[in-house]
Amino acid sequence: MADEHSLSLPLRIVTKFALNIALVWVLATYVSASFVMTGGLGASVVIGSLLTLMNIIVRPILHIITLPLKLFATVIALILVQAVFVQLIMMIVQRMDPAVVTLQIQGGLAGWALIAIIFGLANWAMKVALK
């Protein structure tokens, strides 16, 4: 159900269009070392229109095309978080008495990735199972 204060689709598009024109003007005025535009307000309207149309038409297509990359990046980020956990565990274990406990990860980067993936999947499964 739509929020009673939300704008209708046409009004949202017009608002985005106006804000994009303002954004282009601000960039041309205050970031002119990087964003060089000629043509004054007319150019701002043209570029703002193009930006609005691109966001409406092209952005959804690009979201679909880049979905595998986004999923890959998310998986890599999760593996890195788990690898940091493993590293912290190793740092703590190294400060303990070796007669009590030792820990080594064998296999280089592949070994670290495997252990991080297993820890991550196991912790996710425990979280789901114990809800």
C-alpha positions as CSV (number, residue, x, y, z in Angstrom):
1,M,0.0,0.0,0.0
2,A,1.4,3.4,-0.9
3,D,2.2,5.9,1.7
4,E,-0.5,8.7,1.8
5,H,2.3,11.3,1.7
6,S,4.2,9.7,-1.3
7,L,4.2,11.5,-4.6
8,S,2.5,10.1,-7.7
9,L,4.7,8.7,-10.4
10,P,4.3,11.6,-12.8
11,L,5.1,14.1,-10.0
12,R,8.1,12.1,-8.9
13,I,9.5,12.1,-12.5
14,V,8.9,15.9,-12.8
15,T,10.6,16.4,-9.4
16,K,13.6,14.2,-10.3
17,F,13.8,16.2,-13.6
18,A,13.9,19.5,-11.8
19,L,16.4,18.2,-9.2
20,N,18.6,16.9,-12.0
21,I,18.6,20.2,-13.8
22,A,19.5,21.9,-10.5
23,L,22.3,19.3,-9.9
24,V,23.7,19.9,-13.4
25,W,23.7,23.7,-12.8
26,V,25.4,23.3,-9.4
27,L,28.1,21.0,-10.9
28,A,28.7,23.5,-13.7
29,T,28.8,26.4,-11.3
30,Y,30.7,25.0,-8.3
31,V,32.7,22.1,-9.7
32,S,33.7,23.7,-12.9
33,A,37.2,22.4,-12.7
34,S,35.9,18.9,-13.2
35,F,32.5,19.5,-14.8
36,V,32.7,21.9,-17.8
37,M,29.5,22.7,-19.5
38,T,28.6,25.3,-22.1
39,G,25.2,26.5,-23.1
40,G,23.8,28.0,-19.9
41,L,20.4,27.0,-18.6
42,G,19.4,25.3,-21.9
43,A,22.3,23.0,-21.6
44,S,21.4,22.3,-17.9
45,V,17.8,21.4,-19.1
46,V,19.2,19.1,-21.9
47,I,21.7,17.3,-19.6
48,G,19.1,17.1,-16.8
49,S,16.6,15.6,-19.2
50,L,19.1,13.0,-20.4
51,L,20.1,12.2,-16.8
52,T,16.4,11.7,-15.9
53,L,15.7,9.5,-18.9
54,M,18.8,7.5,-18.3
55,N,17.8,6.9,-14.7
56,I,14.3,5.8,-15.8
57,I,15.2,3.6,-18.8
58,V,18.8,2.5,-18.6
59,R,19.4,2.2,-14.8
60,P,17.0,-0.8,-14.4
61,I,18.7,-2.6,-17.3
62,L,22.1,-1.9,-15.8
63,H,20.9,-3.2,-12.5
64,I,20.0,-6.5,-14.1
65,I,23.2,-6.8,-16.1
66,T,25.4,-6.1,-13.1
67,L,23.5,-8.4,-10.7
68,P,26.1,-11.2,-11.0
69,L,28.9,-8.7,-10.2
70,K,26.9,-7.4,-7.2
71,L,26.4,-10.9,-5.9
72,F,30.1,-11.7,-6.5
73,A,31.1,-8.5,-4.6
74,T,28.8,-9.4,-1.7
75,V,30.2,-12.9,-1.5
76,I,33.7,-11.6,-1.5
77,A,32.9,-9.1,1.2
78,L,31.3,-11.8,3.4
79,I,34.4,-14.0,2.9
80,L,36.7,-11.1,3.9
81,V,34.7,-10.5,7.1
82,Q,35.0,-14.2,7.9
83,A,38.7,-14.1,7.1
84,V,39.1,-11.2,9.6
85,F,37.3,-13.3,12.2
86,V,39.7,-16.2,11.5
87,Q,42.7,-13.9,11.8
88,L,41.5,-12.5,15.1
89,I,41.0,-16.0,16.4
90,M,44.5,-16.9,15.3
91,M,45.9,-13.8,17.0
92,I,44.2,-14.8,20.2
93,V,45.3,-18.4,20.0
94,Q,48.9,-17.4,19.4
95,R,48.9,-15.6,22.7
96,M,47.7,-18.8,24.5
97,D,49.8,-21.6,25.8
98,P,50.8,-23.9,22.9
99,A,50.4,-26.9,25.1
100,V,46.7,-26.0,25.4
101,V,45.9,-24.9,21.8
102,T,47.5,-24.1,18.5
103,L,45.9,-23.1,15.2
104,Q,47.3,-22.9,11.6
105,I,45.5,-22.4,8.3
106,Q,47.3,-24.3,5.6
107,G,47.0,-23.8,1.8
108,G,47.7,-20.1,1.5
109,L,44.9,-17.9,0.2
110,A,42.8,-20.9,-1.0
111,G,43.0,-22.4,2.5
112,W,42.0,-19.1,4.1
113,A,39.1,-18.7,1.7
114,L,37.9,-22.2,2.2
115,I,38.0,-21.9,6.0
116,A,36.3,-18.5,5.8
117,I,33.5,-19.8,3.6
118,I,33.0,-22.9,5.8
119,F,32.8,-20.7,9.0
120,G,30.5,-18.2,7.2
121,L,28.1,-20.9,5.9
122,A,28.1,-22.8,9.3
123,N,27.4,-19.6,11.2
124,W,24.6,-18.6,8.8
125,A,23.1,-22.1,9.1
126,M,23.3,-21.9,12.9
127,K,21.6,-18.5,12.8
128,V,18.8,-19.7,10.6
129,A,18.3,-23.0,12.6
130,L,18.3,-21.2,16.0
131,K,15.7,-18.5,15.1
